[in-house]
Amino acid sequence: MSAEVRIAVVGVGALGCALLPRLANAGITDLRLIDGDRVEAANLDRQLLYVATDIGHAKASTARICVATATPGMRAIAHDRFLDAASARALLAGVHLVADCTDDLHAKEVLDRFCDDHGIPLVSGAVHEQQGQVILLHAPGANAHLRRSDLFGGRIGSEQDGCDMQRVPLEVIEAVGERMATCIGAFVSGESLANGRIDLYDRAAWTLIEAPL
């Protein structure tokens, strides 16, 4: 597959800001940015695409301007709205891969279910305090229908609706963004990827956990 793959980046907060420049540097030129949030002053030290004059502006539209300005030829579309079960079909129509940079497990479940139902590869990143993880799901091949619920047990609790990003060091965010970009680059290059593999980052080291068969 060529670099003309159309990628939806869902969530352009801290993790999305870490991922987007790396996608542009890898030659990805067709992006769809989805986020209903606005830039806040308290997050500028972890959301490096934004500056003080962006405070109060929609994240997706602001990020689109940043990447399009920095990357000649970039085709980026912004949707300044949150993705949920009702909006997923319209927001993700025609994409070849979804990069999940959200910090809400309910949103992650929606993306997982939608990508499984529609055969769209999903690269999902997450961070928590000193840890990060990157999961690949729904790429063509073995275990294409493996879901997050097959990898993680339990139910989503109310305390998991969001993430306190102020407790996550920037180096963790950047490491996860880098690993997501590497995984996406492998997909774009046509490499064979193992569904359900978990790249786990802990204390500045990566560990690979293979998916159950």
C-alpha positions in Angstrom: 0.0 0.0 0.0 1.3 3.5 -0.9 1.6 6.5 1.4 -1.6 7.8 -0.2 -3.5 5.9 2.5 -6.2 8.0 4.2 -5.7 8.0 8.0 -8.2 9.2 10.6 -6.6 10.5 13.8 -9.2 10.5 16.5 -8.2 12.8 19.3 -5.7 15.6 18.8 -4.8 16.2 22.4 -1.4 15.2 23.8 -1.0 11.9 22.0 -2.5 13.2 18.8 0.0 16.1 18.9 2.8 13.6 19.4 1.7 11.5 16.4 0.8 14.0 13.8 4.2 15.5 13.0 5.6 12.0 12.8 3.0 11.0 10.3 3.8 14.0 8.2 7.5 13.3 8.4 6.8 9.7 7.2 5.1 11.1 4.0 1.5 10.6 5.0 -0.4 13.3 3.1 -4.1 12.5 3.6 -5.4 13.0 7.1 -8.7 13.3 8.8 -8.6 14.9 12.2 -11.4 14.3 14.7 -11.8 16.0 18.0 -14.6 18.1 19.6 -12.4 19.7 22.3 -10.7 23.1 22.5 -7.2 24.1 23.3 -6.7 24.9 27.0 -3.8 26.8 28.6 -3.2 24.0 31.2 -2.4 21.5 28.4 0.1 23.5 26.3 3.1 21.8 27.9 1.9 18.4 26.6 0.1 19.4 23.4 3.1 20.7 21.5 1.3 21.6 18.3 -0.5 24.5 20.0 0.6 27.8 21.3 -0.9 30.4 23.6 -2.8 32.2 20.8 -4.6 28.9 20.1 -6.3 28.8 23.5 -10.0 28.5 23.1 -9.8 27.4 19.5 -11.0 24.0 18.2 -8.2 21.5 18.5 -8.9 19.6 15.2 -9.1 22.8 13.1 -6.0 24.2 14.8 -4.0 21.0 14.3 -5.1 20.9 10.7 -3.6 24.3 10.1 -0.4 23.3 11.9 0.3 20.2 9.9 -0.9 21.6 6.6 1.4 24.7 7.0 4.4 22.5 8.0 3.9 20.0 5.2 3.4 21.2 1.6 0.9 19.0 -0.2 -0.8 17.8 2.9 -4.5 17.1 2.5 -6.0 17.4 6.0 -9.6 17.7 6.9 -10.8 18.7 10.4 -14.0 17.6 12.1 -14.5 19.7 15.3 -16.8 17.2 17.0 -16.5 14.1 19.2 -16.8 10.7 17.7 -19.4 8.4 19.2 -21.5 5.5 18.0 -23.9 7.8 16.2 -21.3 9.8 14.3 -18.7 7.1 13.6 -20.0 6.1 10.2 -20.0 9.6 8.8 -16.7 10.7 10.4 -14.8 7.5 9.3 -16.3 6.9 5.9 -13.6 6.1 3.3 -10.6 5.9 5.7 -8.0 3.1 5.3 -6.7 3.2 8.9 -7.8 4.7 12.2 -5.3 6.1 14.7 -6.9 6.1 18.2 -5.4 8.9 20.3 -8.4 9.3 22.6 -8.1 9.1 26.4 -11.7 7.7 27.0 -12.2 4.0 27.1 -15.8 4.3 25.9 -14.6 6.1 22.8 -12.0 3.3 22.3 -14.7 0.7 22.5 -16.7 2.5 19.9 -13.7 2.7 17.6 -12.9 -1.0 18.2 -16.4 -2.1 17.3 -16.7 0.1 14.3 -13.3 -0.9 12.8 -14.0 -4.5 13.4 -17.4 -4.3 11.7 -16.0 -2.4 8.7 -12.6 -4.1 8.3 -10.6 -1.0 9.1 -7.2 -1.5 10.7 -6.9 0.3 14.1 -3.8 1.5 15.8 -4.7 2.4 19.4 -2.5 4.3 21.7 -2.9 5.0 25.4 -0.9 6.5 28.3 -1.2 6.4 32.1 1.3 7.9 34.5 4.6 6.2 33.6 3.2 3.7 31.2 2.0 3.7 27.6 0.8 1.1 25.2 0.1 0.6 21.5 -2.3 -2.0 20.2 -2.9 -3.1 16.6 -6.3 -4.5 15.8 -8.4 -5.5 12.6 -5.5 -5.5 10.1 -6.0 -8.0 7.3 -4.9 -11.5 8.2 -5.0 -13.8 11.3 -7.1 -12.6 14.3 -8.6 -9.8 12.3 -11.7 -9.8 14.5 -9.8 -9.8 17.8 -11.2 -7.0 20.0 -10.1 -5.1 23.0 -12.4 -7.2 25.1 -10.5 -10.3 24.1 -7.3 -8.7 25.4 -8.6 -7.0 28.5 -11.2 -8.3 31.0 -13.6 -6.4 33.1 -16.1 -3.6 32.5 -15.4 0.1 32.0 -15.9 2.1 35.2 -16.9 5.7 35.6 -13.4 6.6 36.7 -12.1 5.5 33.3 -14.1 8.1 31.3 -11.0 10.3 31.0 -7.3 10.5 31.8 -5.4 13.0 34.0 -2.8 13.9 31.5 -0.9 16.1 33.9 0.4 12.9 35.6 1.9 11.6 32.4 5.5 12.7 31.6 6.0 14.2 28.1 8.6 11.5 27.4 5.9 8.8 27.7 3.5 10.6 25.4 6.3 11.1 22.8 7.4 7.5 23.1 3.8 6.2 22.4 3.4 8.7 19.5 6.6 7.4 18.0 5.6 3.8 18.4 2.2 4.5 16.8 3.8 6.2 13.9 6.1 3.2 13.4 3.2 0.8 13.4 1.3 2.9 10.9 4.3 3.3 8.7 4.7 -0.5 8.7 1.0 -0.8 7.5 1.5 1.8 4.8 4.6 0.0 3.6 2.6 -3.3 3.3 4.4 -5.1 6.1 2.6 -8.0 7.7 1.3 -7.0 11.2 0.1 -9.2 14.0 -3.3 -8.3 15.2 -3.7 -8.0 19.0 0.0 -7.4 19.6 0.6 -5.0 22.6 3.6 -2.8 22.7 3.9 -1.9 26.4 6.1 1.1 27.5 7.1 1.2 31.2 10.0 3.1 32.7 11.6 4.0 29.4 11.6 0.5 28.0 9.3 -1.3 25.5 8.0 -4.9 25.9 6.1 -6.8 23.2 3.2 -8.9 24.3 1.9 -11.3 21.7 -1.8 -11.8 21.2 -3.6 -14.9 22.3 -4.3 -17.3 19.4 
